[in-house]
Amino acid sequence: MTSEGLAREALALPGILVDPLDRTAAATIGGMVRDGWGGPDTCHALYVAMPHLESGGMSIILTGREDDYPPGILTVDIDSPGMLGLH
């Protein structure tokens, strides 16, 4: 299967949501890529996880590598008490 075919298959899965980017978001993500925070896909996910005035809230990234994320990203250790049913 080609990369394009694989991408279409992945996007057809239930529960997949692709957040559109406006000019501000695209410029911010480009800067994040330039600054070495990852590729466009990773930086897109990081941008979406950041607080935005229009959403009024903030997403949380559940991870085992909290130190890998830039300042301003809310991360929670995947092994924290209460996460994923752990107590």
LOVOGU-769521 format. One record per residue: residue in one letter; x, y, z of N, C-alpha, C, O in turn. Coordinates in steps of 0.02 Angstrom, whole numbers, plus 32768, in hexadecimal, padded with zeros to 4 digits. Layout:
BEGIN
AXYZXYZXYZXYZ
...
END
This chain:
BEGIN
M802A7FC58000800080008000802D803E80008060803F8022
T801980707FDB804080AE7FD7803480D88017800580CB803C
S805F8108802280578135805B8014815A80577FF38164808A
E8002816E801B7FC2819180127F88816380247F5881798045
G7F8B8125800E7F5680F5801F7F5380E780697F1D80E28086
L7F8D80E280887F9080D780D07F72811280F67F4E810A8127
A7F82814E80DF7F67818B80FF7F1B818C80FA7EF8819D812A
R7F00817A80C07EB7817980B77E97814580E57E6281518101
E7EB8810C80EC7E9E80D881187E9D80F181617E6C80E78184
A7ED2811181767ED6812B81BB7EA1816081C77E81816081FB
L7E98818D81977E6781C381A07E1F81AA819E7DF281CD81B5
A7E14816E81837DD1815281817DBE813081C27D84811D81CB
L7DEE812781F07DDE810682307DAE813182597DB2816F8257
P7D818111827D7D53813882A87D7B815B82DF7DAB813F82FA
G7D66819682F17D8781BA83277DC281E483127DE28204833C
I7DD381E482D17E0B820D82B97DF2825382AA7DC0825B8287
L7E13828482C67E0182CA82BA7E4182EF82A67E7282ED82CA
V7E3F830F826D7E78833882577E66838082627E35839A8245
D7E8C83A2828B7E7F83E8829A7E9B841482637ED6840F8252
P7E71843F82477E89846C82127EB984A0822F7EB684B0826B
L7EE484BC82057F1384EF821A7F03853181F87EFA853381BB
D7F008566821F7EFD85A882017F4585C281F87F74859E8206
R7F4C85FF81E27F90861981D57FBA861D82147FF5860D8212
T7F9C8632824B7FC08637828A7FD985F2829F801285EA82B3
A7FAD85C0829B7FBF857C82AF7FF78561828280268543829B
A7FF0856C8241802385538213806785738221809A8551821F
A806885B4822F80A785D6823E80C485BD8280810185B48285
T809985B282B180B1859982F280CE855382EA810385458305
I80AB852882C780C384E482BC810484E48295813284BE82A4
G8109850F826281478514823C81818528826981B8850D8262
G81758556829681A9856A82C681BC853282F581F7852A8306
M818B850A830A819984D1833681C4849E831281F38481832F
V81B5849182D381DC846282AB8223847D82A48254845982AE
R822984BD8293826A84DD828B829384D982CB82D084D082C9
D827184E08305829484DF834582A38499835E82BF84908394
G82908466833882A384228348827583FB8375828B83CA8394
W8235840F837B820783EB83A681E983AD838481C2838983A2
G81FC83A0834681E38365832281D0837782DC81DA83AF82C5
G81B2834682B9819B83508275815983748275813D838382AA
P813E8383823980FF83A6823580C683828259809A83A38276
D80C583408257808F831B82788093832382C48060832F82E4
T80CE831C82E080D68323832880C7836A833E80A483758370
C80E1839B831980D683E1832C808D83F583248074841F8349
H806A83D882F3802283E482EC7FFE83CC832B7FD383EF8347
A800F839083427FF08375837F800183A083BC7FD683AC83E6
L803F83B783C0805283E383F8802B842483F68013843C8429
Y8024844183BA7FFF848083B47FB6847783CA7F9C84A183EE
V7F97844183B57F51843483C87F4B842B84147F18843C8431
A7F7F841084337F7D8405847C7F88844484A47F7D844484E1
M7F9E847984847FAA84B884A77F6884DD84B37F3884D4848D
P7F65850684E87F28852C84F47F1D856184BE7F4C857F84A6
H7EDE856B84AB7ECB859C84797E8F85C384927E6285A784B2
L7E8E860384857E57862E849C7E13861584837DE2861784A8
E7E1085FE84447DD085EA84287DB485AA84487D7785A08448
S7DDF857F84637DC6854084817DB8854884CB7D8F852384E7
G7DD8857884EB7DCD858385327DE9854D855F7DDF8550859C
G7E0A851D85437E2584E7856C7E6984D285547E8984F3852B
M7E7F849A856E7EC18482855D7EBF8436855B7EA484168588
S7EDC841A85287EE283D185237F1C83BA854E7F4983E1855F
I7F1B837B85607F50835D85887F6F8325855F7F4C82FC8541
I7FB18322855F7FD482EC853E7FE882BA8573800D82CA85A2
L7FD1827D856B7FE28247859980218226857D801F820B8545
T8057822785A280988211858880C381F285BE80B781FC85FA
G80F481CD85AA812781B485D7816681DD85D3819881CE85F4
R8164821285AA81A0823C859F818D828585A4819182AA8573
E8179829B85DF816282E085E98197831485D68186834A85BF
D81D6830485E0820C833485D38218833F8589823E836C8577
D81F98318855E8203831F851581D8835784F881DF836684BC
Y81AC8375851F817D83A68504819183ED851781AE83F8854D
P8183841D84EC8197846384F9816D84828531813784688541
P818584B9854D815E84DC8580811A84F0856581138502852B
G80E884EE859180A48501857D807984C78569803D84CF855E
I8096848B85638070844F85528062842A85948090841A85B9
L8023841C85A1800F83F985DD801783AE85D27FF3839085AA
T8045838F85F68051834885F1804483268634804D83458668
V803082E88631802682C0866D8049827D86618041825E862D
D806F8268869280938229868C806181F08688803281EB86AF
I806C81C58657803E818D864B803B815D8687800A8138868F
D806F815D86B18071813286EC805A8155872C806281398762
S803E81918726802681B487617FEB818F87807FC5816E875D
P7FE4819387C27FAC817287E37F6A818B87C47F6081C787BB
G7F3E815D87B67EFD816E87997EFB816D874D7EC5816C8730
M7F35816D872D7F36816C86E47F2F812486CB7F4E80F686E5
L7F06811C869A7EFC80DB867B7EE980A586AD7EFB806A86A4
G7EC680B986E17EAF808887127EE2807587477ED4804A8770
L7F1D809487467F50808587787F4280AC87B77F2E80E787B4
H7F4C808D87F17F4180B088307F7C80A6885E7F7C80BF8896
END
